[in-house]
Amino acid sequence: NKDTEISLFQSNLEGEIVTKLQESNAQGIIINAAAYSHTSVAIADAIAAINIPVVNLHISNIYQREEERHKELISQYCTAGIYGMGYDGYVFALNYLKKQI
């Protein structure tokens, strides 16, 4: 859809991700927090504090991986989650957000 504007952001630094979430003026967010989804209270708090739909995305199926990856700190604050669909998951997440917005 030509009316959809997408902005991309990537960082390996937890604090930069938190700042981006806090300063976002987006109508929806797709986040692939990778290992931070399992360990970052700060990212979970930042997602909880924003009032927009957030889709939690993992390229791999975390439930087919190590036991420690089965629990996520951020998922309880996300509107939806997509796991194990590879890069196609981003298309599904974007379509979902467009319907929510």
N, C-alpha and C positions, 0 to 999 in steps of 0.2 A: 504494500500500500504506500503510495507516494506521500501520504500524510503522516507516516510514522518516522520519527527521528530517533536514531539509535546512537548512543554514546558509549564508547568502550573505555575501560580502565583496567589495568593490571598492575599488581604490586605483590611483592613477596614480603612486604613489611606490614605487620599487623596494625600499627598505628596509622599508616597511610590509608588502609582499608577503612578503619574506624572514621577517620576524618572525612573520607569521601562519602561514606554513608551519612554522616551527620550534616554535611554541606549539600547533599544532593537535593536538587529541585525536580527530580524525575517523577513521573507518574507511576512508575513501576520499576522494579529492579530484579535482574537475574544475577544471582551470586553463586559463584563456584569458589567457595572458601577453602577448598581442598582440606588439608589436615587441620587448618584452623577451625573448621566446622566442628571438630571433635574436642578442641582444646581452648578456644578463645572465648572467655567470659566477656571480654571487651567488645568483640564483634557481635556476640549475642545481645549484649546490652544496647549496642548501637542500632541493631535491627529492631529490637523491642521498642525503642524510643521513636522510631519514625512511623508515620501513619499512612503508609502506602503498601500496596501488594509487593511481596518479595517472594521470588521463587528460588528455592535452594536446589542447586543442580550439581550432580556428580556424574562425570563421564562414565566411570565404572560403577558396577553395582556394589556398593559398600557392604551389603549383607552377604556377599559371596567372598568377602575378604577377611582379614584378621578380625578377631572378636572385638578388639579395642576400637575398631572403626564402626561398629554397630550402634554406638551411642553418640549422638550429636548434641552439642549445646545450642546450636542456632536453630534447629528444625522447629522447636516449639514456638518460635516467633515468626516463622515464615508462613505465608499463605498456602504454599504448595511445595512439593518436592518431586524431583525427577532424578532417578537413579538408573544407571546402567544402559542408557540409550546412546552412548557415544556422543559424538558431536551433533547428531540429530536432535538430542535433547534440547539444544538451544533453540531450534526451530519450534518445537512443541512449547517451550517456555514462553517464547515471544508471542505465539498465537494465543496462548492462555492469557497472558497479560493484556493483549489487545482487547480480548473479550471482557476482562475485568475493568478496564479503563473505559 
